[in-house]
Amino acid sequence: MNILVCILAILLPTAAMAEEPDASAPALWGSPTVDNGACCKTLGEVRTNIDRLDREIVRLIAERGRYVHEAARFKANPAQVEAPQRAEAVVKKAMTLAEQNGLSPKVAEVTYRAMVRGFIDYEHDVFAAEQAKGKK
């Protein structure tokens, strides 16, 4: 019985922290900061805007992916896909752009490092597929 009480004492605070907030309730603190204070009155409105932006971001990342696919055509061998100096330059540029646009450079760095790594892996796959077809 004591073990059950201990387990519940550990799990109940964790469950309370994981509770989903009411998306239609007003903000608990602060004032709106987006669109000169015009947005957002509820968490639902915030999420709707985030969803809209996510669709746009994915569209732009897909477009970037098409160019990465194209870039593979210009590489003589798989070693040229890595291009660590180029990757680092892309990350640094994203961090600078983030700071200029009010985004945490750290968020941009983590995001771009993951994206660049993903695209490098993708480009390796594209390169390997073309090699398998005998085109490289």
Order of alpha helices (4+ residues) and beta strands (2+ residues): alpha-alpha-alpha-alpha-alpha
